[in-house]
Amino acid sequence: MREHDISQRRVCRLVGVDPKTVRRDRPPDNPEIRKEMKAIANTRRRFGYRRIGVMLERKGMIMNHKKLYRLYTEEKLGVRRRRGRKRARGSRTPMPEALKPGERWSLDFLSDTFGASRRFRILAVNDDCCRENLCLMADTGISGARVARELDALVRIYGKPASIVSDNGTEFTSRAILKWANDNGVDWHYIDPGKPQQNAFIESFNGSLRDELLNEEMFDSLEDARRKLALWRYDYNNVRPHSSLANQTPVEARRALEKFEGSAPDALAQTETEEYEIRTRKLSL
């Protein structure tokens, strides 16, 4: 057509082809898989094609990774890269690797708003070994004494950690926290000021929480925020696959490690007493 400068209709008549077959766009292949990929990407905005593939396998949609990547790119589901942030100069403090549950916990605070722009804070506590979120406690104000009470409740459930990592916030450097760490014999490690990368596990968790929940939901009240945080926490620990855990969930990783190591020390101790059950029900998780 380009060489002889003739119309598409005349070429089709000369070749004996119906113009409709030439002009018709080819329908996309695997429409069911594409629809399911879009649904997963809409609810889990930080998932790449690998973890979307894990979610599809759970629903019986198994395919070659090359085909999965092709469908992922054709649907333009790529995750936007975050903008780089300023890094503090200087050497990083080496952190020991957590090889079993309870070796190291990470703590940090997040903030958001509800109602007429009223702010509330969220205390997040994670186990760095199995990436499990142990606590998402929301309130309008959280003091160091409140953090110590939440840690006491977590110790009754999961056992005492060997070490805890946090920044230098006023709540974590308060007398209540210093006394708690001394009384419980827990090594509390403070990262260097201006170096959040030294507490990378909780920072990565904060990014997932903000991208998947805080930036997506509107909170009508503090109770509404607590309810949605609890639902998201369950999904994070029991449904969401983690690439760093070979696409297992944190709960599955914890069970596998505890089965390999035996049983978790000091976890769920003295569960027979009625007083213990009442206290654990009041835990803000």
CORMO-V167508 format. One line per field, one symbol per residue. psi: psi as a letter, one per 40 degrees, with the letter a starting at -180 (. if undefined). burial: # if it has 16 or more other C-alpha atoms within 10 Angstrom, else .. A space follows every 50 residues. Layout:
psi->???
burial->???
//
This chain:
psi->dddefiiddddddddfhhddddehhhiiifdddddddddddddgdehadd ddddddddeeghiiddddddddddefeihhhiiiiihiiiiihhhihhei hedhihiiiiiaiibgfhiiihhhhihddeehhdhghhidhhiddddddd dddddddeihidihhiafiddeeidddddddddefhhhhhiihegeeefd dddddddddddeddedihhdiddddddddddddddddedhihdefffiid ddddddddddebihheififediddddddddehg.
burial->................................##.###.##..####.#. ######...........#..##....#....................#.# #########..###.....####################..#.##.##.# ##################..##...##..##....#.#####..#####. ###.##.##..###....#..#..##.###.##..##.####....#### #####.#......#..#........#......#.#
//
